[in-house]
């Protein structure tokens, strides 16, 4: 049956059956392009596990089946060793993996706790043992493996440090790029305002200023020069891992001649997890300034709240779908509120001036009667027979705060700038499927 809207979509004379096939093929092609783009996106952010498989005699073993399984998400990737006994499991998201190897007439080998960091190649050599396939040799090792596959020089800040180390909350929201200051060879400063494009003046490993590129999940957020970043949307609580490459990095990092800062964002796992936080700064927790103490003034208003929440886990729709080991979500929200003020000084008429007594100005300044041009004795207005006090100014003077008696800078000025700054960072909702194209 031909749909009614056929004439609006295709010209007259076209065969509807063939057109449907064409539309379907175009749709499949578009989806394939999107999936390929997703698989390529962030490829510099992933790691891999590689090594050599040998039999009990030490000879290389061909055709062994090797499987790497993410211990948090259930992502499994399987490959086979080559004729030279070599294997490689590529494009692995950072995390902890269980690696197993199987071959006929040999015991199954399993090693758990293999840590794959951002953009690293982990070398894991496996020697199989004689025995039935049903038998299993399990090695539990939570330590990270030695990096021997590349000559890259760098440092990684693990998730525990990212979560526990404090970042500056000083008038702006926190900036995770500041973790670069933990890396040896860093010189300079990093702006702590990811709410706007920030230009930093840091150098890495003796390189030039402006030569460091910043990547988020493998995608550059640098603008024009490498040290100017498009920082919107980078939440500290959403960072899983932070890595800095200082030199000898591979050709895939092609836009930087100095260093590479790579941020890996968190994702959902098989377990539901979340957090809520509020970094508070206010005048009840701050010390008073030296100037305020000198003037006898209280602490200025300074209230800052950097708050937010995260949540992640498998996608679960009751009675319809359970995404365990398949589909995950991660939600990240971060907001910021600022209310601050300051203390200064102002020059107002002191109490004698308000009464018409300007004798403190003598002998430098002599006042005269504007009608007779005669000098006013003692610069005291009440000594002038033509003087009449203004009723308006008398009321104005009554509204002014008291002074310390000096001629200038005689009143402490307490200014309060009430600014509600709302900034939304991170990902409102991020869904991932364990299916990947390589």
C-alpha positions in Angstrom: 0.0 0.0 0.0 1.4 3.4 -1.0 1.4 5.9 1.8 -0.5 9.2 1.3 2.5 11.3 1.8 4.4 9.6 -1.1 3.8 12.5 -3.5 5.2 15.0 -1.0 8.5 13.1 -0.7 9.3 11.9 -4.2 8.6 13.1 -7.7 5.7 11.6 -9.7 6.7 8.6 -11.8 9.1 7.1 -9.3 8.6 3.5 -8.3 7.7 3.6 -4.6 9.2 0.2 -3.9 12.6 1.1 -5.2 12.4 4.4 -3.5 11.8 2.8 -0.2 14.9 0.7 -0.6 16.9 3.7 -1.5 15.6 5.6 1.5 16.4 2.7 3.7 19.9 2.3 2.3 20.5 6.1 2.8 19.3 5.8 6.4 21.6 2.8 7.1 24.5 4.7 5.5 23.9 7.8 7.7 23.7 5.6 10.8 26.9 3.8 9.8 28.7 7.1 9.4 27.5 8.3 12.8 28.7 5.1 14.4 32.1 5.3 12.7 32.4 8.9 13.8 31.6 7.9 17.4 34.2 5.1 17.3 36.8 7.6 16.0 35.9 10.3 18.4 38.3 10.3 21.3 40.5 7.6 19.9 43.6 9.3 21.4 41.9 8.9 24.8 41.7 5.1 24.7 44.4 2.6 25.7 45.2 -1.0 24.7 46.6 -4.2 26.1 49.2 -6.1 24.1 51.8 -8.8 24.7 53.2 -12.2 23.7 51.6 -15.6 24.5 53.9 -18.6 25.0 53.4 -22.3 25.8 55.0 -24.0 28.8 58.3 -24.5 26.9 58.5 -20.8 26.2 57.7 -21.1 22.5 55.3 -18.6 21.0 51.7 -19.8 20.8 49.5 -18.9 17.7 45.7 -18.9 17.6 45.2 -18.4 21.4 41.9 -16.6 22.2 42.4 -13.5 24.3 39.6 -11.6 25.9 39.8 -8.3 27.8 36.7 -7.5 30.0 36.1 -4.2 31.8 35.5 -5.1 35.4 33.1 -2.1 35.9 31.0 -2.0 32.7 31.3 -5.6 31.4 32.7 -4.4 28.1 34.4 -7.4 26.5 36.7 -7.5 23.4 38.1 -10.7 22.0 41.1 -11.2 19.7 43.5 -14.0 18.8 47.3 -14.2 18.9 49.2 -14.1 15.6 51.6 -16.8 14.2 54.3 -15.0 16.2 52.3 -15.3 19.4 51.5 -11.6 19.5 48.2 -10.1 20.5 46.7 -6.7 20.8 43.4 -5.5 22.3 42.9 -1.9 21.1 40.6 1.0 21.8 40.0 0.3 25.5 38.4 3.0 27.6 40.4 3.7 30.7 39.6 1.4 33.6 40.4 -2.0 35.3 40.3 -5.1 33.1 40.3 -8.8 33.5 42.4 -10.5 30.8 41.9 -14.1 29.9 43.6 -16.4 27.4 42.5 -19.9 26.2 44.1 -22.5 23.9 43.5 -26.2 23.3 45.0 -28.6 25.9 46.2 -25.7 28.1 44.7 -24.3 31.3 42.8 -21.1 30.9 44.8 -18.1 32.1 43.1 -15.1 33.8 44.7 -12.0 35.2 42.5 -9.5 37.0 43.1 -5.9 37.9 45.0 -4.9 34.8 44.8 -1.1 34.9 44.6 0.8 31.5 45.2 4.5 31.9 44.4 7.3 29.5 46.2 6.8 26.2 48.5 4.1 27.4 49.6 0.7 26.0 49.9 -1.9 28.7 52.2 -4.8 28.0 51.0 -8.2 29.5 53.0 -11.3 28.5 51.2 -14.6 29.2 52.7 -18.1 29.6 50.2 -20.9 29.4 50.4 -24.1 31.5 49.5 -27.7 30.6 46.2 -28.9 31.7 42.5 -29.2 30.8 40.7 -26.2 29.4 38.3 -26.4 32.3 41.2 -25.7 34.7 42.0 -22.0 35.4 45.1 -20.1 36.5 44.0 -16.8 38.0 46.4 -14.0 38.9 45.0 -11.0 40.8 47.1 -7.8 40.5 45.6 -4.4 41.1 48.8 -2.6 40.3 49.3 -0.7 37.0 51.4 -2.5 34.4 54.8 -1.1 33.4 54.6 1.1 30.3 57.1 -0.4 27.8 55.2 -0.3 24.5 55.9 3.4 23.7 58.6 6.0 24.5 56.1 8.6 25.7 57.1 10.6 28.8 54.3 11.7 30.9 52.4 11.5 34.2 48.9 10.4 35.1 46.7 11.8 38.0 44.5 8.9 39.0 40.8 9.3 39.9 41.4 9.1 43.7 43.7 12.2 43.5 41.2 14.0 41.2 38.4 13.4 43.7 40.4 14.2 46.9 42.8 17.0 46.0 41.4 20.5 46.6 41.1 23.1 43.8 40.9 26.8 44.3 37.5 28.3 44.8 38.2 32.0 44.5 35.4 33.9 42.8 35.0 31.3 40.0 34.1 27.7 39.5 36.9 25.1 39.8 39.0 24.2 36.8 40.3 20.6 36.4 43.1 21.8 34.1 44.8 23.1 37.2 45.9 19.5 38.0 48.7 20.1 35.5 50.5 21.9 38.3 51.1 18.5 39.9 53.3 17.4 37.0 57.1 17.8 37.1 58.3 20.2 34.5 55.3 22.6 34.8 56.0 26.3 34.9 53.4 29.1 34.9 49.8 29.5 35.9 46.4 28.2 35.0 43.3 30.3 35.1 40.6 28.8 37.3 37.5 30.0 35.3 36.2 27.2 33.0 33.0 29.2 32.6 34.7 31.3 29.9 37.5 31.0 27.4 40.7 31.3 29.4 44.2 32.1 28.2 46.9 30.5 30.3 50.6 31.2 30.4 52.0 27.8 31.4 54.8 25.8 29.8 55.5 22.1 30.0 58.9 20.5 30.1 60.8 23.5 28.8 58.5 24.1 25.9 57.2 27.4 24.7 54.2 29.3 26.1 51.1 28.4 24.0 52.3 25.1 22.9 50.2 22.8 25.1 47.0 21.3 23.8 44.1 20.2 26.1 42.0 17.3 25.1 38.6 16.1 26.6 37.9 12.5 25.8 40.3 12.8 22.9 38.8 16.0 21.4 40.8 19.3 21.5 39.2 22.2 23.3 42.0 24.6 22.4 41.2 27.7 20.4 43.6 29.4 18.0 46.7 29.0 20.2 47.0 25.9 22.3 47.0 27.7 25.6 43.6 29.2 25.0 40.9 26.7 25.8 37.2 26.5 25.2 36.5 25.4 28.8 32.7 25.4 28.9 31.3 22.1 30.1 34.4 20.7 31.8 33.3 19.7 35.3 35.9 18.6 37.9 33.6 16.0 39.4 33.1 14.5 35.9 36.8 13.8 35.4 37.9 10.2 35.8 41.5 10.6 34.9 44.0 13.4 34.1 47.1 12.7 32.0 49.9 15.0 30.8 52.3 13.9 28.0 55.5 15.9 28.1 57.5 14.6 25.2 58.1 11.8 22.7 54.3 11.4 22.1 53.1 9.6 19.0 51.9 11.1 15.8 48.2 10.9 16.7 48.8 14.0 18.9 49.7 16.1 15.9 48.7 19.7 16.9 51.1 20.3 19.7 54.8 20.9 19.8 55.0 21.2 23.6 52.8 19.0 25.7 49.4 17.3 25.8 46.9 17.5 28.6 44.3 14.7 28.3 41.1 14.6 30.4 39.1 11.4 30.6 35.5 12.0 31.6 33.6 9.5 33.9 30.9 7.1 32.6 28.3 4.8 34.0 29.1 1.3 35.2 27.1 -1.8 36.1 26.5 -0.4 39.6 24.4 2.7 40.4 26.5 5.3 42.0 26.3 9.0 42.6 27.6 11.9 44.7 26.5 15.4 46.0 28.8 18.1 47.1 29.0 21.8 48.1 32.3 23.6 48.5 31.5 26.6 50.8 33.4 29.7 51.5 32.0 32.6 53.6 33.1 35.3 56.0 32.3 33.1 59.1 35.2 30.9 58.0 37.5 33.6 56.7 39.9 35.8 58.7 39.5 39.6 58.6 41.8 41.6 56.5 44.6 43.8 58.0 42.9 46.9 56.6 39.6 46.1 58.2 41.2 45.4 61.5 43.0 48.8 61.3 39.7 50.6 60.6 37.8 48.5 63.2 35.6 47.2 60.4 33.9 43.7 60.3 34.8 41.1 57.7 33.5 41.8 54.2 30.8 39.7 52.6 32.3 36.8 50.7 30.0 33.9 50.2 30.8 31.3 47.5 29.1 28.0 46.8 30.4 25.5 44.3 27.9 22.7 44.4 26.5 19.9 42.2 25.7 16.2 41.9 26.6 13.2 39.8 24.8 10.0 39.1 25.6 7.0 36.9 24.7 3.4 36.3 23.1 1.0 33.8 20.1 2.2 31.8 17.1 0.5 33.4 13.5 0.8 32.3 11.3 -1.5 34.5 9.7 -4.4 32.6 11.2 -3.1 29.3 15.0 -2.9 29.4 18.0 -3.6 31.6 21.3 -2.2 30.3 23.6 -4.1 32.6 26.8 -5.0 30.7 25.3 -3.1 27.7 24.1 0.5 28.1 25.1 3.0 30.7 24.3 6.6 31.6 26.1 9.3 33.5 24.7 12.6 34.7 26.8 15.5 35.9 25.6 18.9 37.2 27.7 21.7 38.7 26.5 25.2 39.7 28.1 28.2 41.3 26.9 31.1 43.4 28.9 34.2 44.4 28.0 37.1 46.7 30.9 39.3 47.7 31.8 42.8 48.8 34.6 44.9 50.0 35.7 47.6 52.4 37.2 51.0 51.4 37.2 54.6 52.6 35.4 57.7 51.5 35.9 61.4 52.1 32.7 63.0 53.6 32.3 66.4 55.4 33.3 65.9 59.0 31.1 66.9 61.9 32.6 70.5 62.2 32.0 71.1 58.4 28.4 70.0 58.8 28.0 72.8 61.5 29.6 75.4 59.3 33.0 75.4 61.0 35.8 75.4 58.4 38.5 76.7 60.7 40.6 73.6 60.0 41.2 75.0 56.5 43.1 78.1 57.8 45.5 79.5 56.9 45.5 77.8 53.5 41.9 78.5 52.6 40.1 81.8 53.6 36.3 81.9 53.1 34.5 85.0 51.9 30.9 86.2 52.0 29.6 85.9 48.4 27.5 89.0 48.7 29.8 91.5 50.4 33.1 89.8 49.5 34.3 90.3 53.1 36.4 87.6 54.8 34.4 85.4 57.1 36.1 85.5 60.6 37.8 82.2 61.5 36.2 80.5 58.5 33.1 79.9 60.7 29.9 80.5 58.8 27.9 81.5 61.8 30.3 84.5 62.3 28.9 85.9 59.0 25.7 88.0 59.7 24.4 87.1 56.2 24.6 83.4 56.7 21.4 81.3 56.7 21.6 77.5 57.2 19.9 75.5 54.5 17.1 73.3 55.7 17.7 70.8 52.9 21.4 70.4 53.7 20.7 70.1 57.4 18.6 67.0 56.6 21.2 65.6 54.2 23.9 66.0 56.8 21.8 64.1 59.3 21.7 61.1 57.0 25.5 60.9 56.6 27.5 58.4 58.7 29.8 59.7 61.4 33.4 60.3 60.5 36.7 59.9 62.3 37.3 63.7 62.3 39.9 63.8 59.5 39.5 66.0 56.5 39.8 63.1 54.0 39.3 59.3 53.9 37.4 59.6 57.1 34.5 57.1 56.6 34.8 53.3 56.1 32.9 52.2 53.1 31.2 48.8 53.1 30.2 47.8 49.6 28.2 44.7 48.9 28.0 43.5 45.4 25.3 40.8 45.3 25.9 38.7 42.3 24.1 35.4 41.7 26.2 33.6 39.2 24.7 30.4 37.8 27.0 28.1 35.8 26.0 24.8 34.4 28.9 22.5 33.7 29.2 18.9 32.7 26.9 16.6 30.8 23.1 16.7 31.5 22.9 13.1 30.4 25.5 10.9 28.7 24.5 7.5 27.4 27.0 4.9 26.2 26.6 1.5 24.7 29.3 -1.1 25.0 29.0 -2.0 21.3 32.0 -0.4 19.4 33.4 -0.4 15.9 37.1 -0.8 15.3 
